[in-house]
Amino acid sequence: MKTVFIALMALCPAVAAVTLDQFVSVSIDSDSLGFSQGRRQLLWSGRIGGDSWSIRAVDRYLDADSGGLVPRRFLGRNDLLLNGDAEFGVLTVSPGFRWNAASGDGLDFVLPGQEGTVLDRAYLRPELGISVTLPYGFRAMAGGSLVERTLEYHDGSSLGWSGKGAEGGLEWNGPGRLWAVAGGAFRSHSASDIDFETDWSRIGAAVGIRTVTLPARVQIEGRAEYGHLSGEDYLGGELGDRLGFRIRAVRSFRPGLALNVTGYSSLDRKDGEWSRAVSAGAARVVLTRGRPGEIPHQFVLGGQFTSSSFSTARFEASARIHLIDGLSSLLSTVLREGPTTIAGAGGSRERVTLGAGLEYRFRDLALVWVKILEERTELSTIENWTRLEAGLRFWPHPIAF
C-alpha cells in the first residue's frame, strides 16, 4: 500500500490545490471464537485530485483458510484497482488498471471443453476510456481493455490466456429527470494451448427517470433496458435478447422513519420465444431516533428474494442501540434460504443466524466493533456454529497539498 501511495503522488500533476482522502478497513470473520480458521481482510482506498483531475485507488488483501465444511471463494488474494479522470475542456480521459494476484497457489480455474483445471495465479487488466460532452445534453463515450491471465498447470507448466474488449455509447440527459443511453460492447477470450476461442457482443439501449418527488413524501425512480446478445453461453447455447425493468421507491412517513422498496424483472427471448429470466424484490424499513449531536439508535427490518433457475430468500432484523458516549450495542437476526453445492446438503440450504456485539465510534475518525454470531444451518445434518466478527474502520482527515 505504501507503493500505491507513492505511485499516486508521482502521477499528480503540478497544480495549486490537491486533496488526499483515505479510508482503511480491517475485518475478521472467524469460524470460531478465535482469530484463525476464517477470513481476514485489509482494505485501503484513496483519492487524490484537483479541480479537473482525480486518481482513485483501492487495494484489498484477503486471506482465508480452506474453510472445512464450507469452501472459501478466495483463499488468499490481493486485488488492486487504480483509475483516474482528467478533463481537457469537453474531453475527459479515464485510464484504469486492475491487478489481481494470489498470495498462495491460487484457486482452481475450470477450463472449457472438459480440459481439466489449472491454478489461477493472477490476472492483469489495463483499460482506457474517453468521453466527449456534446450540445443539447448529449455525451459520447468509448473505451477498451485488455486482459492477461496467469494460469498454471499443477505440474508447473503455464497456459496462455488473453482477452480484449471494447465498448461505446451515447448518453442523453433530457429535460427534467429523463435520461437515455444506447451503445454496444464486445469481449473475446482465447487460449491457444487448448485451441479455445470465444467472443460475445451486446447492443442495447435504456431509458429511465431520475429521482422524482411525489405527494405524500414519496420518491420514485425507474429504468427500462433492452439488449441483444450474440455469442454462446457456458453450455454452448446461443445468447438471446433481454428486456428488463427496475423501479425503486422511498416513502418517508416522518423524520427518521422510511420505507425503501426495489423491484426488478427481466424477460429473455430465445428461438423466437419470450420467457421469464429473473425476478427480484427487496423492501426495508429503517427507523432512526436520537438527539442532535448524539449517536442515534437505528432499527432495520427488511427482506429480499430472487427467482430465476433457482430461488433465494433473506429476512433480516437488526438494531444499533446507543449506550454511552461512542459505545453502542449491536443485535441482529438473519434468516436465509438458497441453493448450495456442498456435498450431501441437498439442493437448498436454510440458515438462521443470531448476532450480538458492541461498537465504539471515535467521532468521525474511526469505528471499531466486535460481534458474536450463532448460526444454525441445514447441511447433510443440522450444524450449529459459533463465529466471531471484528473490525476497524478508519477515516483519516483529508490532507491538502
N, C-alpha and C positions, 0 to 999 in steps of 0.2 A: 504494500500500500504506500510505503514511502516512495517507491519508484514511480507509482502512479501520480502522486502529488508533485514530484519533481517534473514529470512529463507535462502535467497541466501548466505549471509555471513556465516551462520552456516554450509552450505553444502560445502563450499570451502575447498579443501584440502590444506595442508601447502606446498605451492610452492613458488619459489622465485619471479616470475613476474606474477602479476594478474592485469587485467584491467577491469574496470566497465564502460560500455557505457549505456546511458539512453536516452529516448525520452518521452516527455509529450505533450499531446494534449487535449485541452478543446474546445468544439464546441457547438453552439446553433443553432437550426433550428426551428424557430418560425412560427406559423400560422398567426401572425400579426406583427406589428412594435414593440411590447413589447417583454418581455423575458419569458412570460408564454404561455400556450397553445401551446406546441410544444415538441421537443426532445432536451435533454441536455445530452451530452456525455463527459465523462472523461476517458482518456486512458493513461496508463503508460506502457512502455516496458523497459526492461533492459537486459543486457547481461554481465555476468562476467565469465572470463575464463583465462586459461593459455595456454601453448604450446600444451597440449594433452587432454584438457578437457574444457567444457563450460557449463554454465547453463543459460537458457533463460526464461524470464517471461514476460507475457503480461496480464495486468489487465484492463478490460474495464467495466465501470459502465455506464449504460444507464437509464435515467429517462424520462418518457414521459407520457402525459395525454391520455385520451381515444380517442381523435382525432376528435370528431364531425362527419362530413360527411365522412372523410377518416380514417378508423380504423388504429391504430398503430399495427405493428407486435410485438413490445415489449413495455410493459407498464413501466417496471422498473426491471432491472436485473443486476446482477454482474457476469461477465464471467472471470474466472482466468485460464490461461494456463501456465503450468510450465513443461519444458522439458530440457533435457541435453544430453551430449555426453561425454564419457570417452574412450580414446584409450589405449589399452593394446597390443602393438605390432600390429599384424594383426587383432586383435579382437576389435570391437567397441561396447560398451553397451550404449543403448539410452533409459533411463526411461522417462516417461511422466505422466502428471496428468492434468485433467481438472475438474473444479468445476463451475457449473452454477446454480445460485440461484436467485429466485425472491425476490425483495425488498418489494413487497406487496402481494396480494393474488395470483398473477401469472395468466398466460393466460389459457384459456380453452384447454385441451388436449382431442382430439376426440378419443374415444375408438373404437376398431374394432368391427365388428359384431353388429352394432347399439346398443351398450351398453351405449350410452349416452356420457357425458363429465365429466371430473374431472379437478381439478386445478393442473397445472404443477408447483410445488413448487421448485424443484431443481433436478439436476442430477449430478452424480459423475462418472468419468471415469479414472481409473488408467490404464497405459499401459507400456509395456516393449518390446524393440526391440533389436536385436543383428545382427551384420553383420561381415562377415569374408572376408578379402581380400585374393584372391587366385591367383595363377600364370596365366600368359597369359591374363591379363586384366579382369578376372572374379571376381565377388563378390557375395557371398551368403547372403541372408537376411531372417530373421524370426522374428515374433512378435506376441503379443497377448494383448487383452484388456478386461476389464470388465466394465459393465455399471449398475448403480443402480439409478433408478428414484424414486423421492419422489412425489407421486401423492396422491391427497386428494379429496374425495367427498365433495360436497357442505355442507353436514351435519357434516363435520369434521372427518369422518372415513377415514382410509388410504387404499390405494390399492397398493399391492406389484407388482413391475415391475422390471425385471432384464434382462440383456443381456450379451453376451460374443462374442468374435471374435478372429480370428487368421488369419495370412497371412504369406506367404513365397514366395521367388522367387530367381532367379539367373539373375544377370546383367552382361553384357559383353561390355566393351569398346574396340571396334575394331580398326584396323589401320585407320589412317586419322580421319575422323569425324563420322564414322559409330558407331552405338550403337544398342544393342538389350536387351530385358528383357522378361522373362517368369516367370509365377507364378500363385498363386491362393489365394483366400480369402474365409472366412466363417464367417457368422454372424447369431446369433439366439437371439430371444427375447421371453420372457414368462411372463404371468401374471396369477398366479394360482387362484386368486379370481374370475376371469371371465372365467377360463378354456381356456386361449388363449396361443397358442404357434406357432411360425413361425420361419423359417430359410431360408437362401438362401446361395448359394455358387457361386463362379466365378473362372474359369480357363481361362487364356488368355496369349497373347504374343503381343509384339510391337517391331517394328524396326524403326529406324529413322536415320537422319543425322543432326549433329550439324551445326552451322552457317558456311556456305561456301561463300567465296567471289568470285564473278563472274566479268567478264568485265563490263564496264560502271558503276562502283561503285554500284553494286547490291549485296546484301547479302540475302541468302535464307536458310531456314531450314524447315524440314518436318518430319512427322511420319505417320505410318500406324499401326493400332491396331485391334486385333480381340479378342473377349471374348465370352465364353459360360457361360450362366447364368442358374442356376437351382433353382427353387422355384416359389413363386407366387407373383404377384404384388398386389397393394392395392385393386384392383377389383376382386381378386381371380383368375385371369388369369395366365397362365404359362409364365414365363420369357423365352425369346428366346436368340438367338445369336446376337451379334452386331459387325459390321465391320465399322471402322471409319478411316477417312483420315484428316490430318491437315497440312496446309502449311502456312508459313509466309515469306514475302519478304520485304526488305527495299531497297529503291533506294535513294541515296544521289545525288541530282542534282548539288549542290555546297555547300560550307561551310555554315551551318545554314539553309539549306532547304532540307527536307527529306520527302519521301512518305513511309508510312507503310501500308501494305495490309496483311490481315489474312483471311483464308478461312477454313471452316470445313464442312464435310458432313459425314453422317453415314447411314447405312442400317441395318434393323432388319430382322431376319429370325425366323418366327413362323409358325408352322404347315407345314413346308417344303417349304414355300414361302418367298421370299425376298420382302421387301417394304422399301420405304424411311422413315427414322425416323426423323432426324434433319438435317437442313442445316443452316449455319450461315456464315456471311461475315462482314468484317469491313475494313474501309480504313480511313487513317488520314494523312493530310499534316501539317507539323509543320515548321514554319518559325521563326528563331531566329536571331535577329540583335542587335548589341551593341558593344561598345568599350571595350577593355580589362580592367578589374578592375571595371567595372560598371555593374549594374543590367541590363540584356538585355531585349529588347522588345521581346514579343513572341505572335505569331498569330497561331491559330489552327483551322482547318476546317476538319470535319470528319463526318462519318455516319456509321451505322451498322444495320443489320437486322437478324432476326431469323425466321425460318419456321419449324413448327412441326405440332401438332394438332391445334395449333393457331400460329399467326404471330405477330411479334413486329418489330418496325422500330424506328430509332432515328437519328436525324441530329443535329449537334452542330457546332457553330462558336463562338470562344472566343478570347479575346485579353488581354494581360497584357502590359501596356504601362508605361515605366519608366518616372517619372516626375522629381524628385529631390532627392538627397541623397538615402535613403532607401524607398522612397514613390513611389508607382505605382498605376495606375488606373486599374480597372477590368471591363470588358464588356463581356457579354455572351448572346447567343440566343440558345435555345434548343427546338426542335420540337420532340414530341414523340407520338407514336400510339401503343396501345396494349390492351389486354383483361382487363376486370375489373369485380369484384364481388360486386360492390356497387349496392344496390337495386335501380331499376328504371333507371340505367345508360345504359342499353343495353349491348351487348356483347363486344363492343370495346369502347375505350376511347382515345380521341385526346387531346393533351396538347401543348400549346405554352408558353414558359417561357422566359422573358427578364430580364436580371440582370445587375446591375451596382454597383460598390463599390470601396473601397480603401484597399490597404495592405501596411504594413510597415515592412521591413526586418532590423533586428539588426545584420548585417553581417551574420555570420554562426551560431549565437546563438539562435535567436528567430524570429518568424514571427507572426504578428497579422493582422487580416483582418475583415472587415465588409462589408456586401453586401445586397442590397435590391432587391428582386425578385418580378416581377409582372407576375402572371400566369393566363392564360385563358384556362379553361378546360371544356370539354363537359361531363356532368353527365346527370341526368334526365332533367336538364336545363343547360344553359350556365352560368358557375360560373367564377367570377374574384376575385382572391386572391392576396393580397399583403403580402409578407413574409419577414422575417429578418433572415439572416445568419451571424454569427460572430464566431470568434475562435482565439485560440492562440496555436502555436506550439513552443516547446522549446527543444533545443538540448544542454544539459549541456556538458561541456568539459569532455572528458574521465578522469577517476580517476585511477591512478596507485598505487598499493599497494606494 
